[in-house]
Amino acid sequence: MATAAAPLWFTSLAGLGAAYLAVVFLRLLPYLALYLRRPKDLRRCYGEWAVVTGPTRGLGRSMAMELARRGFNLVLLDLDRDNLREVSEAIREAHAGAVATRTVVLDLSTVGTGAGEEGMRRLREAVDGVEVGMLVNNAAVARPGALYFHEADVERLVAMIWVNAMALTAVTAAVLPAMARRGRGAIVNVGSGSTVAVPSFPLYTVYSSSKRYVEQLSKSLYVEYKGKGIDVQLQVPFYVHTNMLSAAIKDRMLLPAFVATADDYTRAAARWVGHGHIAVPDAGQQLQWFLAAFVPDFAHDCIS
């Protein structure tokens, strides 16, 4: 007995579902392939020293610890001298003195002004004469957050732009020339899911706008310096358990498994260095990125 053909609507939906699953697989395939390969020896590929901005808490601290575990000596840059001393001592103790550290006290919100020139001079001195193989531009300001633009203190908004965009540019300009002369190095700029996964990020407008600058800068530098042996990469965290994630968002997360710990995120992030101009290192966060593409812009805006 002949079987009846499936309705067209059913066939169409089945085909759409198959295509959806195929795209999910293809999106996650690079992630799986990367983890099947032996991790790259970053220190051997790029150089003995790494500069990390904002290394005293959150992602910056975890990244500094991860790079130390991978054998890098570290130049640590932050505005708080005591916090720098604490993380520097913690790194040296964890590695029995095998990892050297240098600290630079610099308030990134003053870069480009007379007050910041002394700190930039200290940075240039700290990297002079050592082979800086990697720069991690992690430091950023997200507060004040969850405010309408007209309610925020304009001076704090300007300081946010200065740290997130202007200071990142200045620190990169201080480190990049020596990399270019040697013909090798890596620059990792920490971006934000607010610029790659959603069409708008209301109430955090200036923060997401400053991170959009970091995204474009990273992509252009990637093209500009790839031929000179320098890997420039934008790494995009979504939800990570750090102080940057507000308590309100943590309480409202429907899928806590999608919120990575800082240590888990940075372990994945280190593996991604040198693999493309943009990376969402954590597998769960890559899935979030993919799923976000299927939500219409108006729905993203309403949810935000």
N, C-alpha and C positions, 0 to 999 in steps of 0.2 A: 504494500500500500504506500503510495507516495505521501510524504509528509508535507504539511503546509509550510510555505516560506514564512520566515519571520517577518513581522511588520517592519516597514521602513524605519519607523521611529526607533524601534528596538535596535535594529542594525546600526543606525546612526549613533545612538547612545553608546553601544558596545564599542564601535570604532573610536568614538571620542574618548572613552575610558581607556582603551588600549593605548591610544596616542598619549594620553596624560601620563600613564604609568611608564611609557617608554621615555618620555621627556624627564620624568623624575629620575629614572635610572641613569640616563645620560648626564643629568646635572650632578648626580652624586658619584658618577664613575671616576672623575679625576680625584675626588677625595679618597675613594677606596684604593685606587691605584697608588696614590701617594703613600698610603699607610702599608701597602704591601712591599714598597721599596725600602731599602736601607736608608735611614736618615742621613741627610747631607751633613758633613763635618763643616759647620759654618765658620769656625775659627780658621780652619785650614783654607777654606775657599776665599775668605774675605780679609782676614787679618786678626791680630792678637787682642785688640782692644775694642770695646763697644761703649758708646755714649748713650745714656738713657736719661731722658728728662722726666721729672715727676716720679722718681723711683721709690718714694717712701710709703706708698699705700696703693691698694687696689691693683689694677693691671700693671702699673709701672713697677711696683715692688715685685710682683710675680714674674714679670719679664726679666728684671734684673737678676732674680734668683735663678731663673731658667738659663739665662746666658752664662752666669757663673758656673752652673752645673755643666754646661757645655764647654767650659774651659776659657771663656773670655775674661780678661781683665776689664775693669769697669771704671768709666768716668761717670759719676752720678751728679746730676744737676737738679737742685731744688731751692726753694726760697728759705727753708727752715734748717738752720745749721744743726740743731740738736737731732732732728729727724734724720738728717743725712749721716750724722755720726752713728746713730743707732743702726741704720740699715747697713752701713759700711762694716761695722763691727760684726753684725749678724752674718754677713756674707763671708768675711774672713774666718770667723769661727766655724762656719759650716764646712769650709774647705781647708781647714787646718793651715791657713796662711798661704795656700797654693794660688789663690786668686788675689791679685793686687787691685786696690781701689784708690781712686782719687775723687775728691768731692769739690764741687763748685757751687757756692752760694750765689744764687741769682734769682731775683724776682722778675719773672718773665713779663709781667705787666709793665715793667719799666724799660724794656728793650726799645732802643731807638731814641731814648731820652738821655740826658746827662747822667741821671741816676743809674741807668742800666749799663752805661759804657764800661764802668769798672768791672761789673760782673761779666760782660762779654770779653773783656781783657783777660780775666781769670780763666774763662773757658778756652780762649786761644792758647794761653800758657799751658793749660792742662793737657791739651791734645798735641802740643808742639813736641816733636821728637819721638812720638809713639805712633805705631801703625793702627790708626782707627779703621777697623774693618766694617763696623756697623754703627749706624745711628738709629735709635728708636725715639721718634718724636711722639711721646705719650702724653706729656703734660697738657691739660686742657681745663677750662672752666665751664661748668654747666649752670651755675647759679648766678643770678636769680632765675629760677625756673617756674613753670606753670603760672605765668603771669601774662595778662594782656600787655601789649607793647607799651601802651600809654600809662600803665601802672608801675612799670619798672623804673628803677633809678638809672638814668641815662649814663651816669659815670660808670656804673657796674657793667652796663652793656658794652660800653667802649672798652673797658678793661678786658671783657670776655673776648672781643674781637682781637685785641692786642695780643693776648696770650695764645688764642687758638690759631690765629692766622699770621700776624706780623712776627711774633717771636719765633714761631716754627720756621718761618722763612729765614730769619736772621741766623738761627742756630744751624740750619741746613747750609747756609752760605758760608758759615765758619768752618764746617767740616768737609764739605764737598771738594774744594780745590785739591786737597792732598790725595783724596781718593782718585780724582781724575788724573793726577800726575802718576800715581802707581798703576792705574788701569784696572783697579778692582775695588769692590766695596758694595755695601748694601744700605739702603735707606728705607726704613719702615715708618710710615706715617699712620697713626691710629685715627681712623675716620669714625663714622657713625652710621648705623642702620637707618637713621632718620634722613639720610641723603640718597640712599640707594634702593630702599624698599618701599617708600611711601612718597606720594606726590607733594605732601606738605606736612609740617610739624608745628601746628599752631600752639601757642603759649610757650614754646621753646624756639621762637622764630629766629632770634639772633644766633643762638647756639647752632641750629641746623644750617643756617646760612654760612656761618664761619667754617663749618665742616664741609660744606659744598666747595668752598675755596680749596680746602685741603685735598678734596677728591680731584679737582681739576688740576691742581699743581702736581699731584702725584702722577697722574696719567701723562701729563706733558713732559715731566722730568723722566719718566720711564722711557718715552720715545727718544728724548734728547740724549740720554746717557747710556742707553742699552748698548750701543756700538762702542762705548768706551769701557765696557766691562763692569758697569755699575748697575746693580739691580735696585730699582725703586718700586716700592709696593705700597698700596693702600690696603691696610687690614681693617676689616669692618666688624666690630662687635655689635651684636644686637643686645639682648638682655643678659647682663652679667652681674653676679652678686658683688657689687662694690658700692661705695658711697655715692657714685654717680646715679645709681638707680634708687629712686625715691621709695619710701616706705609704702606709699599709696599704690604704686605700680606693683611692688612685690606682693602686697596683700590681694591685689585683684588679678594676678596671673592665673589663668585657668589651667595652664599646663606648666607646673613648676619644673618639669624635666627639661623644658626649653631654656631655662635660666641656668647658664653655665657658671661654675665657680671660676674665680680668677686664675687659679692654678691650672685647672683643666683647659681653660681657654688658651693660656700662654704656652702650655706644652704643645697644643695643636698649632698655635701661631708660629712657633719656632720652626716647625716642620715645613710650613708653607713659604718661608722666606726664599726668594729666588724663583718662585713658581708663578709667574704671571704678574700683571700690574695691579690686580685687585684680588683679595682673598677674604672669604668668610670662613675662618679656619675650623670652627666647630661644626660637626656634622648636623647636630640638631638645629643650629642656627642657619646652616645652608638650607635645610628643609623649610625653615620659616621664610627665608628669602624667596624660595621658589613658590611657596603657597601664597605669599603676599602679592605675587604678580597676577594671580587670578582674581583678586579683589578689585572691583571697579574703583576709580579714583574718588567718586562721590561717597562711596562707603568708607574708604580710608579717612576721608575728611570728617565724616560724621562720627566715626569712632574716636578720632583724635580730639 
